[in-house]
Amino acid sequence: MRAERTVATVCVSLAFLLLLGFVTIPNTASADSQMWTTDDDWRSGILDSNLVIQGTGAAASPQLRRSDFPDWMKMNPSTVPPARDSYCLAWIEIDNSFLMFGGSGAGGDLGDTWKYHFATDAWTQLTPATHPSSRTKPGCAYDPVHKVVVLFGGNAAGTWSSETWLFNATTSAWVQASPSGSIPRDHETTPMAFDVQQKKMIMVTRNGVMTRMDTWTYDVGADAWTLRTTGGPGLRDGHNIGFMPLSNKTFLFSGGEGTNLYCDYWQYDYVPNTWTKIRDCIPNEDPNARVGHGMMWRESYQGIVMFGGRDQTGYPPESWVWLDPVSKWSLPTISGTPFGRAFIQLGHSPVDDATILFGGSNAGGLKNDTWALAKGYVSGVDGVWTSSVTPADSGCSNPTYGRIYWNRTSNPPTTNLRFQIATATSTTGPWTFTGPGGLPGTHYTVWGSQIDSGNNGREYFRVLAKLKTGNGLVTPTLEDLALTWKCPVQPPAIIQTSPGAGSTGWPVAAPIWVNFSESMNVSSVTWTISGGVSAAFSWSSGDKTLKLTPMAPLRDCTGYAVEITGGKDKNDDLALVPGPVPNPFSFETVCIHPFIVSTDPPDGGVRVPLGKTIVVQFSEPMNVSTVTRTILPAVPLGSSWNAARDILYLTPTSLQSCTDYTVNITSGLDDQGLPLVPGPVPNPWRFFTDCPNPYVEATSPAAGSIDVPLDAKIVVTFSEPMDRPTVAWTFSDPGIVFDPPGWSSGDTVLTLNHSAPFAQARTYTVTITGGRDLSGNALVPGPVPNPWSFTTVDLLPFITCESPPDGAVNVPLTADIIVCFSEPMNTTLISFSITPSITVIATWNSAHDIMTLSHPVPFSYCTRYTVFIGGVGPGPLPNPWSFQTFCPGGAAGGLQVLELPPDSVLLTWRSVPGATAYRVYSSSSPVAPFPSAWTVRGTTTATQFTAVGDLADLNAYFYLVRATNGSVEWPNSTMGTKATLRFEYSPSNTNIAWFSLPYVSSYRQASDIANRLGPANIDVVGKWDIATQKSELYYYARGQWRGTNFAIEPGDALFLGTRRAFSWAVTGTDLSISRTFLMKPVPASNQDWIGVPYTGAYQTASDIATELTPAKIIEVGLWNSTTQSSIRWRWNGSVWTGVNFRIPPGAGVYIILASSFTWTPRLATPVVP
């Protein structure tokens, strides 16, 4: 029969089919199904890196993930405007749409108006009653203040227009403006950008009449054009501009005049109305000179994205970003491209963070495709979900598989869902996923497909789903998935027992297991165990496995029979029938030999009374007639047994005082005839009777000891206090000089120390030659040998020096490997290995205690070598040990970690000669083990990297950059950091918050912090001066900042006066610097606030306290801005006590001095300048 399963409505469509009878279930078989629909179902399987689970519960579904970085996606709108270039394109925020007008088409100039919505990938043609005439190369931009798109100029019918048109974003209507005063006339190439600071349009044009470059502004509210300046960039057209809201400047790039192209960058400041040339292009570092390129500000890049255009040789396909904060071109992480084209415009939606491009032209002619630079769904690759490695169980060994169903069956165009099935007769597979025809290259793509019959007769199955899109704007969605099958009706049977029939040696305390072919009605199952054995029971594996646990251990060496006397299955109420294993089944328990559990007196017992009865306890009842015993010296022994026959009582008639007796149970059988075997206590065993005279009770080392340490002391324990002067001893080696004897434990323990060590592998003999107790009784022989001997350890030689040492880096390629040994060596017994292998020549010094391994072939660059020396023992140095050879490239120097608002962190560094790429790592802790706890954030050939999103979240990040030549990575750069400092505010306290900055940051003086945070957040910036033991203040009062605009030095402790709660993301690196702390005379508190390096090795207060020791400091404290109090870790004169607090990046920490000292805080990695 089949396993019980909750058959739910997997899909609505499947439920209807079952209800209406389209899926027929014969009476001779049962239909079943397996479904996946909740987030737990999906997560029980394996999702590859291209899939995510959206939603929870039954609403959950696998979907393709969105890309980590924006990339170009070719869109697939159903309606497409005619092909064109040289058009107007602008984003409108009212309905989050893009307006396109005009341009040059295949039939000439165009005058149509279109809108595009990125979210729906739809173009819509507008038919306004009034609109500009057909034209090409108009300039346009959106004015968010007046909600209009401003369009100017363009070439209409061969004439450069001077018209100004406004597209009302609310009414979707064109209106021609009638600006007062002078207007631009005969202007070619009229790119426009909106200055959000001045709330005016900026237009930079080529004045064809005056042959000069004009800079105009247009004020929509005043409907007026103003010629601002005629200076600036040289005469050109085909250029483009963009406004940068961070710096409030207009940026111009490239353009040309005639056949000459200009590769230069300019920026325009509205105030003081000046153009400034940034610089000319640097070949192979900046974009090429070009005309007809598109440019638009993109907030997520904090810069102007630029694409397309035509250069001297063709149409460059790459995308660039001019980074406003650092005034530098950058190639963002973009793998796709719309391919080269010119005379385009870009529009950008900050709502979707999507930059749109349409059409353009290249050598192949005009285009009408739509592209978006956005974080779309991963496209062109399969996202794969595989059901759990623990397969689904059909519940029977010979199922007939039915159909496969899924929702949702209708997915967006260009997307698809595909499925494969793997079946097996074992839970471990093998698993080969196939589709129709049982082929690994086919897939089920039609809802309700019949599963290939080649899967029938295999009990276990797994499913694989593939999701794919050809359009990054949309993803297929898999809402649920179901498979059906049929199992023939069969009565239940026993398929396995443990122990199996005929088993022997079964443990007496082990449970008995019975496996059924299917789930059982547990209340119907009955059983018996021979010998009247009672057992507790439990069920598992879906009520297919019965566990019987005997209430008491079974008897050993005994046969038992178990029978399942009745039972019915859970699903069909069918009675149990004979199966492939016997029922009833028999087994035999293990045969356990008897042994002695305990003796009284125990082995080594002393002061045993002369009338003591000797008690021997056995592990089980014994055949008393078979038990024999001896005692030496011989004395008559009476014997008796307890009723259970497992305790023997031996009664001596005449034990003698001061005598060492040995008792031996020489033989014995249990009730099964099994002989006595050794147990947990000695047999034979010894004891020493009560004695009025003193004797040696114990020695250390004990008689016969081996591997005795060379510095071991000799300790002799007497049975009673001794008269010290009477105790005498001898030692077999007169060369060992002992210290004066030491006595303890009331003169019962004699200790003999020696300053010179014993010799190795030497046998020594000790004799206590005489002695008396305090009553004058003479020493007599006792239970331990006197004299006695022991043998010292034979130590292996060990390594005392290694060159290069373990962990060495930048080891010269010709350096020898030198190894020192603790003693002269037999050189034939020393072996060595070096990995990776290199040929070496071993030579020895004359004393045979220094070995030199030279190598005719130099080591390889940047290689980690591991050396192992055989034939030596452990010592103070590691064996094996490793070192790394010289890397010609070295570490990436000059790391800078900068803010890249609004949400990213920019890392820059110097190039490394010989490096072909750089790998950027990050971790949440500066002391995390490298590389296992560090994440590779990316690999770049540039000397900068953008950590997207790191600035905006509240996590702390630590960064390392490592150069590579393609085969090995070179050493770490300086460690960088980004941390978010959080400040509290309460109207009921002083709101002082101590903190520190990275030792190298963008904040050089108090005003830098004040300007960054502003008086809305803070009204005080303070610094602790260690030299004066006073605070310096820069504060906000009467509308301006006042006080001392002090310099901020590395390691300074700072504080703020907060006016509200806020968070502040800071970036930077640290330096290795020394700071001197001077102890001041009373009444000075000698409390110094310090800045702990963000990338330092200090995670807790005890890290600092342990390094500096109580000789230098007696307290480490942390400022708690919430309670406005300190958390303390202090020295109480003997131990550190208090709260061993964690030190987060930027914490306000102080120390209280115990003396003057200079301290260089340790960094987690060395600084690479």
N, C-alpha and C positions, 0 to 999 in steps of 0.2 A: 504493500500500500504506500501511500504518499505521506510526507510530513504534513502535520497540521500547519496551516498558514492562514492568516487573516486576509481574505480576498477582498480588497477594497476597490472602489471605483477609481481606477488609475487615471483614466481620461474620460471626459464626458462622452466622447464619441464611442469609446470602447464599451462604456456602460450601456449605451443605447443598443449597440450591436448585440450584446448579451441578452438584453431585455427583449428585443424583437426576434431573437432566435436566429440571427444571421450567423452567429457562431454556434454550431451544433455540438452538444456534449452527449455522446452516446451513454447509454445506461451502464455499459460495461467498463467505463473509465471515468475518472474524476478530472475536471478541468481546474487548473490553478494558474496563478500569475504572480509575478514579482514586479514591484513598482518602486520608482525613485521619484520623490516629489518634494520633500522638505529639505531644508538646508542641512539637517543631520544626514539625510540620505545621500545628498551630493558630496558632503564632506567625508563620508565614509569611504569614498573612492579617492582617486588620485587626479588632481587637476594639474596640468602643466602650467608653465609660467605665462601662457597667453590667455588664461581663463581666470575669472573671478566669480564668486557667488554673490548675486544681488538679491536682497530681501531675506526674510526669515520665515520659518514655518513652511506651510504649504505654498506660500507665495514666492518661495525662493526659486531661483533659476540660474544655471550657468550662463554666462555671457562672455564675450571677448573683453579683455581689459583695455583700458585706454593707454596710449603710449606714455612713457615717462617724460618725453620731451615733445614739443611741437614739431610737426613734420608736414611736408607738403602732401596734400591728398587731392587727387583728381576727383571732382565731384561728378554727379550723374543726374543733373536735373532733367525732368521730362520735357520741358520747353526750354529752348536755347535761343538767345538773341543771335542775329546774323553776325558773321565774323567781322572783326574790325580791329583797328589800332587807333591811337591818338584820341582817346575818348576822355570824358569826365567821369570820375568815380569818387563817391564820398559816402561815409557811413552816417546814418541818422539814428539818434538814440531813442526817439519817440517810439518807434516800432521795431528797433533793432534790425534795421534793414540797410541795404546798400543801394544808392541811387546811381544809375549810369545813364549818361546822355551822349548822343552824337558819336563822332569819330569818323574815321575813313574806312569805308566798306568796299566790297568788290565792285559796286556800281557807282562809287563816288562818295561824297560827303553824306553823313547820316544825320537825321534830326529826330530820332526816336528816343523815348524815355522808358527806362526799365527799372524794376526793383528786384533785388535778390535777398532772400531770407536764408541764412546759413542753416538755421535749426531744421528747416524743412527741405533744404536743397531745392529751392524753387525760384525760378525767374518768372516775373509777371510784367507784361507790357502795359504801361499806362497810356491813356489817350487823352491828355489834357487838351482843352479847347484852344488854349494859347500856349506857345512854347517857343524857344529860340529856333531860329532857322538852322538848317543843316550846316554843320561845320566840323572842322577837325582841329585838334590841338587846343581846345578851350582849357582855361584854368578853372578849377573849382575847389571848394572846401566847405565844410559844414560849420556854421556858427551856432553853438549850443545855447548861447544866450538868447538869440532872437529866433531860434528854431527854424533856420532857413539854410539851404545850400546856396552859396554865392557862386555864380558862374560868370567869368569874364572872358571876352575876346574870342580867340580862335580864328581860323581861316575859313571864311564863308565865301564860296564861289571865287576863290583866288584873291580875296581881299581880307586884310587883317581887321577884324571887327573891333569896335570900341564899345560894344554894348555890355551892360551889366544886367544880369538876370538873377531873380531870386526864386528858388523853389521852396514853397511853404510846406514844411514837414507835417504840419497838422492837417492842411486841406488838400495836400498833394496837387497844388496848382502852381504853374509858372506865372510870374509877374515880372515885366521888364521895369527896372529901376530907372529913375531919372535923377541921377546925382547932380547936386549943385556944384558950381565951381569947375575947376579944371579936371579933366579926366585923362586917363592914359589913351594915347592914340598911336596907331601903327606899331603896336608892340607884338613881337614874336616870342613864342615860348613863354607862356604866362603861368608858371607854377604858383600855387597859392597854398598857404598854411594859416591856421587860425592861432593867433597869439592869445592864450588864455589869460595872461597877465593883463594885457592892454585891452582885451576883448575886441580885437580888430583883426581883419584879414591882412596878412603880409603877402605881397606879390613882388617877385624879383624878375624883371623882364629885360629883354633886349629891345632897346629903342632903335628901330630901323631907320628912323629919320635922322636922329641926332647921333647915331652910331655910338651908343653908350649903354651902360647898364643902369636901369632905374629901379629904385626900391619904393614901392607905393604901399599905402595902407588904405583899407576901406572900412568905414564905420557904418554898419547897417542901420543903427539907430538914427544917425545923422544923415544917412544916405549921401555920404561925401567921400571922395577920393582925395588923398593927400600924398604929394610927392615928398618923400622923406629925405632921400639922398640920391645923388648920382655917382657916388664913389663906390669903392669896393672891388668886387671881382672884375677881371678883364672881360671884354666883350665876348659874348658866347650865346648860344642857344642849345636846346637839347639837355639843359641842366635840370636839376630838381632840388626841392627844398623840403624841410620838415621842421616843425617847431618842437623844442625840447623843454617840457614844463619843469624839469628839475632845475636847470640852469637859467630858464627864461630866455633862451636864445634861439634864433633861427639858424638852421644848419643848411649849407649849400654844398653840393658835391658835383664836381666834374662838369661836363658840357663840352662844346666845341665851337670853333669858328672856321668855316670852310672845311678844309681837310685836316685841320689841326684839332687834336683832342687835348683838353686840359685835365690833368690829374692833380687836383688840389682841393683843399677843404677850407671853407670860410664859415665864420659865424657872425650873426648880426645881433647887436644889442640895441633894443629900442631906445633905451636910455643908457648911454648918451648919443644914440643915433649914429653908431659907428660899425663899420665892417672890420673884422680882424681875420687875417689869413692865419690859419692854424699851421699848416705846412703843406709841402708838396708830398705826393705819394712816395712811399718807400717800395721799390720793386720787390716782388715776391713776399711782401709783408702786408701790403694794402691792396684794395681792389684796383683793377686796371681803369684807365681813363675810358669814358664811354658817354654816349648820348642816348636819350629815350628810356632811361631806367625809371623804375618805380621806387618811391620812398614813402615811409609812413612811420610815425611814432608808435611804439609798442611797449605798453607799461611793463609787461612781464619780462622784457629784455632790458628795461631801463635804457632804451636807446632807440635809434631809428633803424628799422629793418630796410634793407635795400636789395632789390633783385632785378635782374635783366639788364636791358640796354644792349647797345652795339659798340664793340671796341674796334681797334684797328684790324683785327683779324677775324672777327666773327661775333657770336652771341654767347657771352659767358653764362654758364648754367648755375653758378654757385650763389648762395644767399649770404649776405653780410649784415652785421649789426654795428652801428656806430654807438659805442657805449658812452653815454653822457657823463657818468660819474668819473670816468678815467680818461675821457677824450681819446679813444683808441678804437680802431676797427677790430672786430672779432668774427671768427667763423663759428656760429652757434652749432650745437649738436643737431644737425639736420642731415638725414640720409637720402631723402627724396629730392626731386627737383621737377619743376614744370618744363625743364629744358629751355635753352636759350631763346629769347624773344625780346623785342624792343618796342618802344613807343606804347608803354603800358602805364597804368596807374594802379596803386595799391590802396585799398581801404581796410580799416581795422576796426573790429568790434571788440571793445574791452569787456563787454558782457560775456561773449563766448571766447574771448582771447583768441580770435580768429582773424587772420589777415587774408583778404580776398584779392584775387587777380583774375582778370578775364581777357581772353584773346591775346592781342598783340600780333606781331609779325616777325618773321625771320626769312631766311633764304627760301624757305618752302612756301612762303606766302602768308596770307592772313589766317588767323585762328579764331575759333569760337568756343574753346574749352574753358571751364571754370575750375580754378584751383583754390584751395584753402590751406594756409599754414596754421595748423591748430593741433591740439591733442586729440586725435581721433582714435578710433578703435584700431588695434593692430590689424593690418589688412594683408591679403596675399599669402597668409600662412594659416595652417590649421591650429585651432585651439583644441586640445585633446583632453577629454575626461574618460577615465577608465574606472570601472567599478572596483570595489575592494579586492585586495589580494586574497581575502577570505571569500571564496566564491559563494554564490547563491546555490542552495540545495533544492533540487526539484522534488526531493522527498522519495524518489524511487530510483531503482537502478536502470530502468528501461523506459524513460519518458519519451513521448512523441511531442516535439516542439511545434508550437502553433504559429503565432504571428507576433510582429513587433509594432507597437503603437507609440506615438509621442504627441505632445502638444508643446510649443504651438506649431501647427502644421503650416501656417501661413507666415512667412517671414519677409522682411523687406527685400526688394530687388537687389541683386548682386550678392545676396547672402545664401548660404546653404547649410543644411544639417545632413550628416551622413553617419551611418552606424555599422558596426561589425559585431560579431558574436564569437566567443570562444567557448568550447565545451570540453569536458574531460571526465574520466571515470574516477579520478582521484582529486582530493582537495588541493594537491600540490601541482596539478597540471599534468603534462605541459599545456601551455595556453597559446594557441595560434588563432588570431582573430581573422575571421573571414566574412565574406558577404555572400550574395546569391551565387550558386554554383560551387560553394565551398572554397572559393578562391581568395587568397589574401589581398588581391588588388581590387576586389569588388566591394560595394557598399550597399546597404539598404537605404534607399532614398525616397521610397514611396510609403506613406502611412498605411499600416495594416499589411505590410508585406509578409508573405509566407516564409518562415525561417527554413533554410535549406535542410533537407532531410538527412544530410550527412551528419547532422548533429544529434540525431535521435539515438537513444540507447546510452547516453552519457549523462550521469546524474547531476554533475556540477557545471555551472556556467558563469561567465563574466561577459560584460558588455563594454564596448568602446564607442564613444560619441565624438564626432569631429565637427567643430563650428568654424565657419570661414566667411569672410566678407571681402568683396572687391572694392568697397567704398568705406573709408574710415569714418564716415558720418553715421553709419548704422551698423548694428550687430544682430546676428541671429540670436534667438532666445529659445532655450530648451526648458519648457515649463515643467514637464514630467515625462517619464519614460516607462514603458511596461512591456513585458514579455509574457506569453501564455504557453501552456503545455498541458499534456494529459498524461496521467499515470494509470496503468492497468490496475483494476481492483484485485488485491491479494490479501489474504489473512496475515496477521503478524506472526513472526517466528523469531527464535533466539538465533542471533548470528555470531555471537562471540561471548565467551566467559573468561573470567580471570579470577582464580586459576583455571587453566584449561583442563579438560578431562584427562585424568591420569597423571597430573602434575605431582611432583614430589618436592619436598623441601620448602613448602609454603610457610611464610612467617606466621607465628602463632597470633600476632596482634594485627595482621593485615586485614583490610576489608575484602569482601567478595563482590565482584562486579559482574553484571549481566547486561549485555547490549541487545536491544530488540531492533527489528528491522524498521520499525516506525514508532510514532508516538503512541503510548499506551494510556488507557484509562486506568490511572494509578490505583484507584479504589478497587479495581477488579483483579489486580494481580496478587496471587497468594504463593507462598513458598514454604518449604520445610528444610531444616538442616539436621542431619542425623546426630544422635547423642544428646538430644534434647537441648540443643544450643538455641538460645534466644538472640535476636539481632535487631538493632535499630536500622531504619531504612531511610533513604533519601533518593530523589530523582534529579537528573540533569539532562543536558543535551535535548531539550524539548521533550522531556518525558520519554526519551528513548533509552536512557541508561539508568539502571537500578544499582544502588550501592547498599550492601548489607554489611553492617559493622557489628560483630559479635559483642554482646554485653560484657563478656569476660574473655580473656585470652584463651584461645583453643589449647588443648593439650598437645605437647610436642610428640612427635613420632607416632601420630595417630591418624587413621584414615577417616575421612568424613565424606558424606554424600549430600549434595544440594539438589533440590528439585523445585522448579517453578511449576506449581500444581494447577495453575489456572490464570487466565487473563484475557482481556479483550482490547482491541485497538481503540483509539480515541475517535477516529473519524467515521468509521463504518460499523462499529460494534461487532467486529468479526473476532471469533475466538482464536486463541493461540494454537498454532499447528507446529508439528516437528520441523525443525530447520536444519541448517548445515552442521550444527554442533550437537552433541548429545545432551539430553535432558531426561532424567537426572544426570549429573556429572559428579565424579568422585576425584578426590585428591588426598594427598598425605602431607601432614605438617612436618616441619623441619625437626630433625632429631637433635636435641640440645644436650651436650655433655654436662654433667654436674661439675661444680667448682666451689672452692671455699670463698665465702663472702666476707667473713671477718674472723679475727681471733682475739681472745682476751686471756692473758696479756698480749698486746700487739708485738709485732716484730720490733726489736730494739727497746722493749720495755725495761725499766729499771725500778729498783726498790720494790720488787714484787714480794708480797708477804709470803712467808714460808708455808702457810696453810692455804694458799690460793688454789681455787678450782679453775682448771684450764677449760675455756669454752670455745668450741669451734662451730661456726654457723655455715651450712651448706646452701647452695642455690635452690635445692629441691629435695624432696624426700629421698633418703638413701636406703639401699638394702643393707641393713645394719650388720648382717653377718659377713659382708664382704669388706667392711672398713677395717683397716689395720693401721697401727701407729707405733712410733718409737719416741723415746726421750733419752737424751744424752747430756750429762752422765746418767746412767740408767738408774731409775727408781721405780718401785712398784706403782702402777696406775690402775685405779678403778675406773669404770666407765658406765655411763647411762645416757639415754636419749629422751628427748621430749616426745609428746604424742604424735607430732607431725613427722618425726624422723628426719628433721633437717637441722637439729642442734645436738651436738655431742658434748657431754660433760666428762672431763678427765680429772680424776681426783688423785694427786700424788700422796703417798703416805709419808714421805720424809725428804722434802726439799731442804738443801743445805744452804746456809748463808754464804754470801760473797761468791756465788757460783753462777757461771754462764751456762744456761741450759738451751738445748736445741730440740725442738719438737718437730716431728715429721709425720704427716698423714701419708702413709706409703702407698695405700691403694684404697679402692672403693668403687662400687657400682651403684647406679640409680635403678629405679624400678624397671626401666627398659633395658637394663644390662649394659648401659653406656659407662665407660670408665671415667674416673675423675681426671680433670684436666686443670692446668694452671689457671688461676683467676686473678682478681685484682689485688690480693694480698699475698705476701710471700709464703711459700710452703716448700721446704721447712722454714721455720722462723725461730728467733732467739729472744731470750729475755734474761735479765740479771736479777738475782734475788737480793733481798734486803741485806745490807752489809754495815757493820759498825765502823769499819775502817774506810778511809778515803780511797778513791780510785779515779782513774781517768774515765770520764763519762762520754766525752766527744772530742774530736780533733778536727782542725781545719788547717791545711787540707787533710781530708780523710785518707785513711790508709788505702794505697793503690790508686789514688787520684792521678789522672794524666792531664796534659795541657794546662797545668797550673800556671797562672800569670807570673811573670818574672818579678813583680813587686808584691806578690802575695805575702801577707803577714801570717805567722804561725799562731794559732789560737788553740789553747788547751782548756777544756772545761772539766773541772773536778766535781765530784759528787757532793762536796761540802767545803766550807771555808778552810783555807790552808794557812799554815804558819809560814809566811813568805820566806824567811831566811832558810828554812829547811828544804825548800823545793829546789832540786838541781836537775839539769838537763845537759844533753850533749847533741851536737849537730855534726853530720858526717863530713862537712866541708869546713875546715878551719879558716878558709879564706873569707867566709861570709861573717861579717862582724855585725852582731845584733846590738840594738839600743838597749839601755837598761830595761828590765822587764816591767811591763805594765799590768796592773791588777784591777779588776772591776767586778761588779756584781757580788759585792761582799766577799771579796777574795776567793771567789770560786772560778774566775776566768783569768787565765794568764795569757798575755799577748806579747809576742816577740816581733818587733819591727826591725827592718834592716834597710839602710840607706843605699847600699850597692845592690843592684838587681841580681837575682839568681842567673846562672848560665842557662842558655837554651838547651832543650832536650837532655837535661841532666837529671839523674835520679838521686834524691837526697833522703837521708834517714834521720829521724828525730827520736831521741830516747829521753823519757822522764826517768832519771836514774834514782830519784828518791824524793821523800817529802813526808810531812806529818800534818795532821789536822790540828786544830787549836787545842784538842784534848791530848795530843801527843801520840795518837794512833798512827802507825806507819802505813804508807801507801801500799796497796795490794793490787794484783792484776784485776782489771775490770772488763766490761763488755766490749771494749774496743782494743785493737792491738797496741802494745807498747813494748818495744819500739815499733814504729811504723814508717813507711816510705811513700814518696810521691815523686812524680816526674813532671818537669816543667814543659811548657809549650815550645814547640819547634816553629818559630816564626819564619814566614817567607820574607825575603827581602822586598822592599817597596821603593817606589819612585819618590825622589826628594826634589827634583827640579825638572821642568819641561820648557823647552824653547823651540818654537814659539809657544807661549802659554795658551791655556784654554780660553777661547773667546777672542783671541787677538784678531785684528783686522788690518788690512793694508800691509800684509806681510810681504817683504821683498820676494821676488820670484826665484832668487838664487839662495835664499836663506837655508842653512842647514837645520836639521831637526836634532836637538841635543837633549839627552835624557840622563839624569843623575840617579844613582841607586844608593840605598842605605848602607850597603856593604860591598866588598869585592864580589864580583859575580863569576860564576862558571859560564863563560860566554856561549858555550855550546847549548846551554839550556834556555837561552833567551830567544824568543821569537818576536816578530813584529809584523804588522800589516798597516797599509796606508790606503785609504779610500778617498777619491778615485785612485786607481793604481798608478804608481810611478816607480821607475827603477831607481833603487838607492844602493849605496855602498856603505856598509857598517864598519866603523873603526872604533877602537877602544883606547883609553889612556893606559898608562903603565900600571895604575892601581886597579884597573878593571872595574872601576865604579862609575865611569862616564862613557856613554856610547854616543857617537856622532853618526848621523845618517845623512850623507851627502848625495846629491842627485846630479848627474851630468846634464840631464835635460831640465831646464827651468820649469817651475810650477806654471800652471795656466792662470791667466788673468781671472780675477773675480770668482775664484773657485773656493768652495769650502772643503778643506781636507780634514779627514778624521784619522787619528793615529791610535793604534792599540799595541801595547807591549804585553806579550805573554811570558809566563814563567815567573811572575811576581805576585805578591799579595796586595791587599788593599792598603792604602796609605793616605797621607793628607791631600794628595792631588788626584784629580779625576783620571781614570783610565778605562775607556778611551777618552781622548780630548780632541777638540776641533779648533781650527783657525781658518781665516779667510785671507786669500792673497790679495795683492794690490789690484784695485780697479782703476784703470786710467781715467774713467769718467768722473768717478767720485759722486758725492752727494749733490743734490740740487740746492744751490745756495740762495740766500736772499729771499726766503719765503715771506710773502706778505699776505695777510688775510684781511680782506676789505668788505665793508658792507656794500651790497648791490641791491638797493631798495627796488620794489617793496618787499621781496621775499627771499632773495638769494644771497649767497656769499661768494665772493670772487677771490680765488687764490692765484697769485702770480709768483714766478720764481725766475732765476737766471737759467739760461740754457747750459747744458753740460756737454762738453766736447765728447763726441763719440756716441752720444745717446740718440736712439732712433724713436723713442717715445717716453712718456712719463705716466706712471700709474699713481692715482690719487686714492688714498685710504682714509677712512674715518672710523671712529669708535666713540663710545659714550664715556670712556674713562681713559685718562692719560697713561695709566699703569696697566691697562689690559694687555694680556700676552699677545705678542705679535708673531705671526700674522693671524693666529687662529681666532682671535676675538676682534679682528679689524675687518671692515667691509670694503671691498674694492668699489669705489664710487664711479670710476671711469678711467679710461686710458686715452691719452691725447698726445698728438705730436706737437701741439702748441705749448707755450710756456705759461699757460693760464688755464683755469678750470672754473666753471660756474657750478656751485653746489646749489641746485635749484630747490627752493623751499626751505632751506636750512635756517634762513634769517627769520622767517615768519613763525616757525613753531617754537615751543618753549623748551625744547630739548637742548642739552649741551652736546657740542660736537668737538672732537679733536681730530686734527688732520695731519697726515704725513704724505710727502711726495717722494717717490723713488724713481730715479732714472733707470732706463733699461736699454741694452743694446740689442734686444730681441731674443737673447738666450739667457741672460741673468739680469737680476735687479741689483742696482748699486745701493749704497747705504742710505739711511733715512735723511730727509731734510730736517731742518728745525721743525719742531711741532707747533702747529697753529691751533687756534681755538675760536669757537663762537659759543657764547653763553648768554642766557637770558637772565638778567638780574631783576628780581621782583621786589617791589617796595610797597609796604603797607601804609595805611593812614588811619588814624583814629582821632576824633575830636577831643578825646579825653587824655591824651598824653603828649609828650614833647615831639614825637615823630622824627627822632634822630635815627639815621640808618647808616651804619658804618659799612664800607665796602672797599674793594680794590679793583684795579684794572689790570689787564695783561701788561707786562713790562714794556712792550712795544705796541702802541695803539695810536689811533688818530687823534687822541685827546692829549694835547701838550700843555695846556694851561687851564685854569679854572673856568675861563670864559668859554672854552670849547664845550665843556659840559653844560654850562648855563645856557648857551645858545642852542644846544641840541635838545635839552629837556624843556627849557622855557619856564617862565614864572608860573604858568598854570599848574605845573607839576612840582616845582621846588622853589624854595626861597633862600636856601643856603647851600653853598659848596664849601666844604672845609677840608683841611689837611692837618695831620698830626706831624709836628716837627720834633723828631727824636732828639735833636741837639738842645733845643730850648725847653722841651717838655711842655709845649704849648700848641694851641691850634691856631692856624691861619684861616681867615674867613673871607669869602666873597659872597655877598648877600644882596638880595633884591629889596629895595625900599624906596618909597616915594617915586615909583614909576621907572626906576632904573637900577642897574647893577652897580654896587658900590663895594668898597673894601679893597683887599689885595688880590689882584689877578695873578695868583701865584703859579709858578711852574710846577708841572707834575712830573716827578722823577720815577724811574723804575723802582717798584717795591714800596711806593708810598701808600700809606693808609689814608683813606679819604672818607668823608661822611657827607650826607645830604640832609637837609631839612625838607621833609616832604609835605606837600599840600593836598595830595590825593594819592590813591593807590594807582600804580602804573607798572608796566614792564619795560625793560630797556635791553635790547640786544647789543652786545659789544663783541668786537672781534680783535684779534691781534696774535702776537707771539710773545715769548719770554726771552730773557737774557740770563746768562750766568754772571751774576754780580755779587760782590761782597758788601755787607753792611756791618758797620761797627756799632755796638751797643755799649754805652758807658754807664757804669754803676754810679749813681749820684748819692751824696750823703743825705742822711736824715735831715729834714722830714720828707724828702722826695719819695714818691710811691714807687719809682722805677718800673712803672707800667708803660710799655711801649706798644703802640698799635703798629701792625706790620701788614704788608701786602704779600700774601703767599702766592707764589707763581701758579697761574692756572694750569700750566703743563708740568707742574712739579711732581715729586714723588711722595707727596704728603696727602694722605686720604683721611686721616683721623688725627685727633689731638695727640694721641700717644706716639704717632710717627714723629712729630716735632719733639715731644718730650724725651723720647728715647734717644734721638740723635743729639740733642743739646745736653742732656743729662741734668740731674738736680744740682750739679756743681755750677751750672750756668743760669738755669731758670728754675723757678719754683711754681709756676702756674702758666697754663695756656688757656685763654678764654675766647669765647665766640659771642658776638653781639646778636641778641635776638630782638629784631626791630618790632615784633608784635608785642612782646612784653616789656620792651625798653629795659632789658636787663641782660646780664651776662650768664652764659653757660660755662662752667669752670671745670678744668682738669688740673688738679693741684697736687703738690708733693707735701705729705704730712709729716715728713721726717724719716719715714721708713718705706712707704709705698706711695704710688700715685693713686689718687682716689677722686671721686666725683663722677662726671659724665664724660666718657670718652667719645666726644661728639665727632660727627663726620664734617669734613671741611669742603663745602661745595665751592665751585669756581666763583671767585669774586667775594668770598665771605669776609666780613670784618673780624679780624683776629688780633688778639694782643698777647704779649708775654710779660711776665713779671720777672725781673732780673734777680739773680743771686750773685752775679759777678759781671765784670766787663769781659766782652769777647767780640770776636769778628766771625760772622756767619755768612757762608755762601750757600743759599738754598739749592738743593739738588734738583735738577730737571729730569724728567722721564727719559728724554733723549738729548744728546749733545746739541749745542747751537752750531749751525752751519752758516757762517756770515754771508 
